[in-house]
């Protein structure tokens, strides 16, 4: 639509107020209990930011400031709607969603990650998504198992 039919000052201003939706993963939306709580916090924060931005008097600035939070509200509401909350694994015999696994790489590095949902994954914090290559390679394995991944071997050292 031409900006002639909108209240924005320019095409640049119009583009700032219409943000594309955040991409929703095609994978099942598995989440841990803590992941569900994090999604709820993110949705609440987005709603708070949206309400604060709606208090801005200048219409163009209000539209710019509400665009991001409105997009986040749509995203987190959908992620909460589709969340499949999984309980913590009851067994440490094999690696499953929610397991924390320690493994050694053939280059000598030892790493520990918890397998979690996509929205809660943060490798720097020790969590990886259940759809990540490392998680996919490890799920179903037991202590002592060795898997090949990207030209390397990973040996499962511990599961908790």
URTA-V848939 format. One record per backbone hydrogen bond with DSSP energy under -0.5 kcal/mol. CO is the residue of the C=O (numbers start at 0). NH is the residue of the N-H. If there is no record, write none. Layout:
CO	NH
CO	NH
This chain:
1	4
2	5
9	13
10	14
11	15
12	16
13	16
13	17
16	18
22	24
27	29
28	83
30	85
31	35
32	36
33	37
34	38
35	39
36	40
37	41
38	42
39	43
40	44
41	45
42	46
43	47
44	48
45	49
46	50
47	51
48	52
49	53
50	54
51	54
52	55
57	61
58	62
59	63
60	64
61	65
62	66
63	67
64	68
65	69
66	70
67	71
68	72
69	73
70	74
71	75
72	76
73	77
74	78
75	79
76	80
77	81
79	82
82	84
83	30
94	139
95	98
98	100
98	114
99	159
100	112
101	156
101	157
102	110
103	154
104	107
108	104
110	102
112	100
113	115
113	127
114	97
115	129
116	119
116	120
117	120
121	124
121	126
122	125
125	113
126	121
127	115
128	131
131	135
132	136
133	137
134	138
137	140
140	94
141	144
144	155
146	153
148	151
151	148
152	105
153	146
153	155
154	103
155	143
157	101
